[in-house]
């Protein structure tokens, strides 16, 4: 019976993938694609298998929610350019016989803007922000762990709101003897129930991701490789207005798409160097980000990311630095703790 339920769940996920793969064009609520925690940012921004006990990683794949995260609290702060700021909070409830539960909220504030009328006269200020409320459930089904997240996302511009209802679904398989994990996640499957006033409904930022994480025996490193945007093979964008190179006859030759480039843009690589249980270093490489956000003259650190984890008693501090552009990096700080430690002290 359990095996039949697992196969049925996988079939439903495949049907969702097929339906969403037909959606194209401009997508709304793109803030849902941003990494929410320092660990995810340090590993390249896309990862569906490197969960561990970090409850913040549930945003990457709901199937990563496990009993090790029970009563874990995670708080993340991100400062982007100008006044743009992002924060994320996640908490895993006490696990029961029917699986584990977690709740989280993601908030992105774009800052305050000056409001003007048609003549340019100042009328006041207005704010722009987006947030998502999430509820996740995961449970073990034989050799697989399956999870799902229900999400309500709200985008607000000067009081004008757009609302969407979405869901994530994921599954992971852990090798019973080796440190080897395979994960699959379908993210942001949903519908915009309320568009902006006078606007049209936008498709959601759906993604299908498949990844593996492997730790070689007797080596203090855990390697990850994740493929994303599996529903569309060609995700290469070439600017039609970009000048081409001149051939030997002086004719302009436009850049053409290459097969290797099409394949490489789907992959994100990450590595965790575990020197001890209390200290780790991380690094990631996002090829798509590097190709799309580099300058014409140089790439700099675009697409690269680094990070570290330091654990002191019941607190764990994670830091991530992701280079979205050659001009500089975005810094992530995540503080997590096991709330059971405080409850025990209070009872004592």
N, C-alpha and C positions, 0 to 999 in steps of 0.2 A: 504493500500500500504506500509506504513512504517513497519507494522508488518510482511509483506511478505519479505521485505528487511532484517529485523532483523533475521528472520528464515533462509534465504538464506545465510547470513553471517556466522551464527553459523554452518550451514551445511558445508560450505567451510572450516571453521576452523577444523571441525572434520575430513574432508578428508585429510587436511594437517597433522594432528596428526597421522592418520592411515598410511600415506605414510612414514613419518619420523620414526615411531616406528620400521620399518624394518631395519633401518640402525644400524650397530653395529661396534665394533672394535675401533681402535684409532681415536680420533677426533682432528681436527685442530682448531686453533683460540680459544683456551680455555680461553684466557684473557677476552673474552666476558662474561664469567660466573662470573667474579669478581664483587663485589659490587662497584658502582661508587660514592656513596655519604656517608657521615658520618651517616646519618639517617638510610639508608639501612643496613650499616655495623653493627650499634648498635642493630638493630632488628634481627640479626642473619644471614644477608646476602641474605635472600630469603623472599620477601613479595610482594604481588600483590594488597593489599587493603589499606594500610596506606599511602595515598597520601597527603591529606590536601592541602596546598598551596605551597609545596616544588616542584619546577619544576624539580629538580634532580631526583625525584622518578619516573619520566616518563620512565627512563631506566628500571625500574622494571616491569611496565605494561603501555603500551601506552594509555590505557583507563583512567588512572589517570590524564591525562592532562585535566584541566578544566579552567573556566573563572577566578577563584581566582589566577591563576598563570600568568595572563596577564601581560606582560612586566616585568616578574621576571627574574633576572640574578643569576645564581648559579655557583660558582667556587669551585672545590674540589682539595685537594692535599693529596697524600698518600705516605709515605716513607716506603718501605719494607726493607728487609735485604740487606746488601751490598749497591750497587749503584742502585738498582731497585727502580724506582719512577713511580707513576701513577698520572695523572691529568685528570680532567673532567670539562667541561664547558657546560652549558645549558642555553637557553634563550627561553622564550615563547613570541610569537608575539601577537599583539593586536587581541583579539577574534572578529570574525565577526558573521554574521547570519548563515554561513555555518560551524561553528565549530571553534576550536582552533588549532593553529599550534605552533610547537616548533622545534628548531634546537639544536643539541648538538655534541660534539666531545669528544672522549675518547682516551687518549694517554698513552702508557706504554713504558717506556725506561728501558732496562735491563743493561745499562751502556756500557762502552768500554772494548774491549777484545784485547789481543795481538795476532796478526796473525803471524804464523810461517810456514815455508816450511816443506817438508818431513824430512829434516835433523834436524829440530828444530831451525834453524836460524830465528831470528826475521825479519819479512818483514814490519811490521808496525802495526797499530791499525785498528780495525773495530768496528762498533756499531751494536746493535740489538734493534729494536723497533717495536711496533705494534700500530696501531691506527684505529679508526672507525669514520666515518662521518654519522650522523643520522638525518633524517627528520621525524617528527611525526605529525599526524593529528588525532583529536578526535572530536566526536560530540554526541549529545544526540539523542537517538532514543526511543521515548516513555519513559518507565521506566528504560531503559538501556543506559549506556554510552559506546560507542565503539571507539576503537582507533587502529591505525596501525603505524608502524615505518618502513621506508625503510632505509637500511644500506649498506654502502660500507666499507669493512674491508680490511686492508693492513697489511701484515707481512713482515718485511725486515730484512735480515741477510747479512751484508757486501754488501749491494747493490742488493742482489738477493731477488726478491719480489714474494710474493704469494698474490693473490687478490680474494676476495669473495664478492658476493652480497647476502644479507640476508634480512629478514623481521621479525618483531614481530607483533602479533595481540592479542588484548585483549578486554575483556568486563567486566563491573562491574555493580552491582545492589545495589542501596542504598535504604534502607527502608524509606518510606516517613515520618514516625513518629518517629522511633527509630534510635539511632546511631548504625546502623548495616549495614555492607557492605560485599558483596560477590563478589569475583573477579576470573577471569579465564584468563590465558595468555599462548600463544604459542610463544616460543622465539627461535630466531636464526634458522628460517626455510630458507634454502638457498643452494647455490651451489658455489663451488670453481671454478671460471672461469679461473684462472691462477695459476697453482701449481708452486712450486719452480723448477728451471731448473733441469731437469733430475729426478724429483720426480713424485709421483703419487698424484692424487687428494684425499683429505681427506674429510671425512664426517664432517658436521658442528656440533657444540655443542648444538644440539636441546634440548629443555626442555619444558615440559607441567606442569603448576603450577596452583593450585586451593587453594584459601584461604578465610578466613573470618576475619573481625575485628569487635569487639563489645565493646561498652562502657556501663557498667552497670549504671543504673540510680542512681544519687546522689553519685557516686563514681568517684574520680579524676584519673581513670586509664582506658586506652584503650587497650584491649587484642587482640592479633592476633595469628592465627594458619594457617600455610601455608604448603601444601603438594606439593612436587616437584618430578620430574622424574616419572610422572604418567604412562608413556608409558612402564615401565618395573617394574614388581613387585619385583623381587629379585635383589637388588643392593649390596648385601653383598659380600665382597671379603675376602677370607681366604687364607693366605699364605700357599701354599702346603709344603714349606720347613720349616715352623715354627715347633719347637718341641712340641709334645703333652705331656699330663700328664700321669703318670704311674698309672695303676690300682693296685689292691691288689696282682695281680699275676706278677707284674713287666712288663706288656705289655703296650706299648705306645698307648694311646687313643687320636686320633686327635680331634680337636674342630669341632663341627657340627653346622650348621646353625639352628637358632631358629626362629619360626614364629613371636614371639613378636619383635625380633631384626629386621627382615625383614620389618615389618610394621613401627617401630619407626624411621628407617633411612630415611623415606620419609618426616618427619615432622620437621618444624622449628617453634619455639614459640617466640613471642615477646611481650613486654609490654611498654606502654608509660604512665608515671606518670605526669599528667598535673596539676602542682601546680598553674599555672596562664597562661595567654596568652603569657607571656614573659619568662617563665622558665619551662622546662620539663626535666625529667630524663627518660632514656630508658634502656632496658635490653633485651637480646636475648639468645636463646639456640639452637644450631644447632647440633642435635644428630649425624648425618652422619659425620660431620666434627670432632666431638669428637672421634668417633670410628676409623676413618681412620688416624687421625694425632696424636693420643696419642702414648706414648712410651710403651714398653713392661712392664716396671716397674711402671709407673705412668701416669696419665692423665693430671694432673695440671689443667690449665684453658682452655685447648683445647675445642673448641666448644662454649665457653661462650663469650659474648660481652656486653659492656655497652656504654652509651653515654649520652649527655646532649645537651640542646638547650637553648641559651640565646639571647633574642631580645632586642636591644637597638635602639630606634627610628626606622629608616628605615632599619637598618641592623640586620641580624639574623646570629648568629654564632652557628654552629652545630659541635659537637665533637663526634667521635666514636672510640672505642677501641675494636678490635676483636682479640681473641686469636686463631690463626691458629695452634699453637704448644705450648707445655708446656714450651718451653724456653722463650717465651715472646709474647707480643701483637703487632699488627700493628695499627698505629694511623691514623685516618682520620680527616681532618679539612675541613669543608664546610662553605663558606661565601656567603650569598645570600642577595639580596636587590631588592626593587621595583624601577626600573629606572624611573618611572613616577614622583617620588619625586624630582629627579634632574632636570627633564624637567620642572616641575612647578616652581622650584626655578630660573631656567634660564630665563623662560618667565617673571617672576616677576621682 
